[in-house]
């Protein structure tokens, strides 16, 4: 949802309220396993000065990602307070705050999420969750590991 900047440009230097609900779906620029469980709610205030919109907002949303070790889904509530500037092109009647909101949300996330500190991950042989079965033991794979040289000799 674009922000109508006409009222900001007509009142330069005057802070005006912002209350937007942004839809992050279809952006195509999200990291692989990141999924938004709800839209991005942006509230705060902004003012325009010399073709730039100065924005101070609270960004709230909920995201889901996967644990880096066991791949269990993790939900995180996001509540950020951000300030940023948006250049308003000459003659523009609206600007899109979604790129700045997405950058703030993605930048606030842990790049290597864990479901818990002591997560044991997945069995490298069969893929079973080692947190669910701590005494798990796999039989050795039927084949011995092959090396590149084995394929070249065949």
C-alpha positions as a LaTeX table, in Angstrom:
\begin{tabular}{lrrr}
\hline
Residue & $x$ (\AA) & $y$ (\AA) & $z$ (\AA) \\
\hline
Unk1 & 0.00 & 0.00 & 0.00 \\
Unk2 & 1.62 & 3.23 & $-1.10$ \\
Unk3 & 1.71 & 6.25 & 1.16 \\
Unk4 & 0.01 & 9.35 & $-0.27$ \\
Unk5 & 2.65 & 12.09 & 0.03 \\
Unk6 & 0.60 & 15.02 & $-1.30$ \\
Unk7 & $-0.52$ & 16.07 & 2.19 \\
Unk8 & 3.07 & 15.86 & 3.46 \\
Unk9 & 4.38 & 17.98 & 0.59 \\
Unk10 & 1.63 & 20.58 & 1.12 \\
Unk11 & 2.68 & 20.92 & 4.80 \\
Unk12 & 6.50 & 20.89 & 4.76 \\
Unk13 & 8.09 & 20.34 & 8.15 \\
Unk14 & 4.82 & 19.39 & 9.83 \\
Unk15 & 4.71 & 15.91 & 11.37 \\
Unk16 & 1.66 & 13.95 & 10.29 \\
Unk17 & 0.52 & 10.49 & 11.42 \\
Unk18 & 1.05 & 7.30 & 9.41 \\
Unk19 & $-1.01$ & 4.13 & 9.81 \\
Unk20 & $-0.46$ & 1.56 & 7.05 \\
Unk21 & $-0.91$ & $-2.16$ & 6.57 \\
Unk22 & 1.64 & $-3.45$ & 4.05 \\
Unk23 & 1.31 & $-6.78$ & 2.24 \\
Unk24 & 4.77 & $-8.42$ & 1.92 \\
Unk25 & 3.55 & $-11.26$ & $-0.34$ \\
Unk26 & 4.69 & $-11.21$ & $-3.94$ \\
Unk27 & 7.81 & $-9.15$ & $-3.28$ \\
Unk28 & 10.13 & $-11.98$ & $-4.33$ \\
Unk29 & 12.99 & $-10.44$ & $-2.34$ \\
Unk30 & 12.62 & $-12.43$ & 0.87 \\
Unk31 & 15.30 & $-14.81$ & 2.14 \\
Unk32 & 14.56 & $-18.45$ & 1.27 \\
Unk33 & 12.81 & $-19.77$ & 4.37 \\
Unk34 & 11.26 & $-16.52$ & 5.63 \\
Unk35 & 7.46 & $-16.39$ & 5.56 \\
Unk36 & 5.24 & $-13.63$ & 6.87 \\
Unk37 & 2.36 & $-14.97$ & 8.99 \\
Unk38 & 0.57 & $-11.62$ & 8.75 \\
Unk39 & 0.97 & $-8.28$ & 7.03 \\
Unk40 & 3.32 & $-5.57$ & 8.20 \\
Unk41 & 1.62 & $-2.90$ & 10.34 \\
Unk42 & 3.41 & 0.45 & 10.18 \\
Unk43 & 2.38 & 3.27 & 12.55 \\
Unk44 & 4.13 & 6.49 & 13.41 \\
Unk45 & 4.71 & 9.89 & 11.90 \\
Unk46 & 6.52 & 11.55 & 9.04 \\
Unk47 & 7.25 & 14.97 & 7.63 \\
Unk48 & 8.48 & 16.19 & 4.26 \\
Unk49 & 11.29 & 18.63 & 3.70 \\
Unk50 & 12.92 & 19.53 & 0.36 \\
Unk51 & 11.75 & 16.43 & $-1.51$ \\
Unk52 & 12.59 & 13.98 & 1.26 \\
Unk53 & 10.14 & 12.22 & 3.55 \\
Unk54 & 11.51 & 11.70 & 7.06 \\
Unk55 & 9.77 & 8.76 & 8.71 \\
Unk56 & 9.69 & 7.55 & 12.35 \\
Unk57 & 7.58 & 4.43 & 12.74 \\
Unk58 & 6.84 & 1.29 & 14.69 \\
Unk59 & 6.83 & $-1.85$ & 12.56 \\
Unk60 & 4.90 & $-4.87$ & 13.79 \\
Unk61 & 4.50 & $-8.26$ & 12.15 \\
Unk62 & 4.98 & $-11.98$ & 12.74 \\
Unk63 & 7.34 & $-14.16$ & 10.72 \\
Unk64 & 8.03 & $-17.86$ & 10.45 \\
Unk65 & 11.42 & $-19.39$ & 9.67 \\
Unk66 & 13.03 & $-22.78$ & 10.18 \\
Unk67 & 15.57 & $-23.81$ & 12.81 \\
Unk68 & 18.94 & $-24.07$ & 11.11 \\
Unk69 & 19.66 & $-27.47$ & 12.71 \\
Unk70 & 16.38 & $-29.42$ & 12.93 \\
Unk71 & 14.23 & $-27.45$ & 10.45 \\
Unk72 & 11.32 & $-27.11$ & 12.90 \\
Unk73 & 9.18 & $-24.00$ & 12.14 \\
Unk74 & 9.85 & $-21.01$ & 14.41 \\
Unk75 & 7.46 & $-18.08$ & 14.78 \\
Unk76 & 8.76 & $-14.69$ & 15.87 \\
Unk77 & 6.81 & $-11.56$ & 16.70 \\
Unk78 & 8.59 & $-8.46$ & 15.39 \\
Unk79 & 8.18 & $-5.06$ & 17.05 \\
Unk80 & 10.67 & $-2.48$ & 15.76 \\
Unk81 & 11.06 & 1.27 & 16.07 \\
Unk82 & 12.77 & 2.66 & 12.98 \\
Unk83 & 13.67 & 6.00 & 11.42 \\
Unk84 & 14.50 & 6.36 & 7.76 \\
Unk85 & 14.34 & 8.77 & 4.84 \\
Unk86 & 12.54 & 8.29 & 1.54 \\
Unk87 & 13.29 & 10.43 & $-1.50$ \\
Unk88 & 10.09 & 11.71 & $-3.09$ \\
Unk89 & 10.47 & 12.00 & $-6.88$ \\
Unk90 & 9.34 & 15.29 & $-8.40$ \\
Unk91 & 5.66 & 15.08 & $-9.28$ \\
Unk92 & 5.08 & 11.87 & $-7.30$ \\
Unk93 & 1.79 & 11.53 & $-5.45$ \\
Unk94 & 2.77 & 8.45 & $-3.44$ \\
Unk95 & 5.80 & 6.49 & $-2.23$ \\
Unk96 & 6.09 & 2.85 & $-1.26$ \\
Unk97 & 7.37 & 2.19 & 2.27 \\
Unk98 & 7.43 & $-1.60$ & 1.80 \\
Unk99 & 11.13 & $-1.84$ & 0.77 \\
Unk100 & 12.25 & 0.05 & 3.90 \\
Unk101 & 9.90 & $-1.95$ & 6.15 \\
Unk102 & 11.12 & $-5.27$ & 4.69 \\
Unk103 & 14.75 & $-4.22$ & 5.07 \\
Unk104 & 14.14 & $-3.32$ & 8.72 \\
Unk105 & 12.36 & $-6.61$ & 9.47 \\
Unk106 & 14.91 & $-8.82$ & 7.69 \\
Unk107 & 17.79 & $-6.88$ & 9.25 \\
Unk108 & 16.41 & $-7.45$ & 12.74 \\
Unk109 & 16.26 & $-11.25$ & 12.40 \\
Unk110 & 18.93 & $-13.64$ & 13.62 \\
Unk111 & 20.60 & $-14.99$ & 10.46 \\
Unk112 & 21.02 & $-18.43$ & 12.04 \\
Unk113 & 17.84 & $-19.16$ & 14.02 \\
Unk114 & 17.71 & $-22.01$ & 16.52 \\
Unk115 & 14.65 & $-23.54$ & 18.17 \\
Unk116 & 16.73 & $-23.77$ & 21.34 \\
Unk117 & 20.40 & $-23.47$ & 22.22 \\
Unk118 & 20.90 & $-27.22$ & 22.75 \\
Unk119 & 19.17 & $-28.28$ & 19.50 \\
Unk120 & 20.72 & $-31.56$ & 18.31 \\
Unk121 & 19.60 & $-31.23$ & 14.69 \\
Unk122 & 18.92 & $-34.04$ & 12.25 \\
Unk123 & 20.63 & $-37.42$ & 11.89 \\
Unk124 & 23.10 & $-37.12$ & 8.99 \\
Unk125 & 22.29 & $-40.68$ & 7.86 \\
Unk126 & 18.49 & $-40.92$ & 7.95 \\
Unk127 & 17.34 & $-37.34$ & 8.67 \\
Unk128 & 15.44 & $-38.16$ & 11.87 \\
Unk129 & 15.02 & $-35.33$ & 14.39 \\
Unk130 & 17.54 & $-36.04$ & 17.15 \\
Unk131 & 15.64 & $-33.79$ & 19.59 \\
Unk132 & 12.61 & $-36.10$ & 19.42 \\
Unk133 & 14.70 & $-39.27$ & 19.81 \\
Unk134 & 17.91 & $-38.51$ & 21.78 \\
Unk135 & 18.98 & $-42.20$ & 21.89 \\
Unk136 & 18.57 & $-42.59$ & 18.12 \\
Unk137 & 21.10 & $-44.86$ & 16.44 \\
Unk138 & 21.22 & $-45.50$ & 12.74 \\
Unk139 & 22.58 & $-48.48$ & 11.00 \\
Unk140 & 25.44 & $-47.70$ & 8.70 \\
Unk141 & 24.47 & $-46.97$ & 5.11 \\
Unk142 & 24.41 & $-50.02$ & 2.85 \\
Unk143 & 27.05 & $-48.59$ & 0.55 \\
Unk144 & 30.46 & $-47.38$ & 1.53 \\
Unk145 & 31.06 & $-43.77$ & 0.53 \\
Unk146 & 32.34 & $-43.47$ & $-3.01$ \\
Unk147 & 35.00 & $-41.13$ & $-4.19$ \\
Unk148 & 35.45 & $-39.44$ & $-7.56$ \\
Unk149 & 38.22 & $-41.88$ & $-8.44$ \\
Unk150 & 35.81 & $-44.82$ & $-8.06$ \\
Unk151 & 33.57 & $-43.36$ & $-10.77$ \\
Unk152 & 36.48 & $-42.66$ & $-13.11$ \\
Unk153 & 37.73 & $-46.26$ & $-12.94$ \\
Unk154 & 34.33 & $-47.70$ & $-13.91$ \\
\hline
\end{tabular}
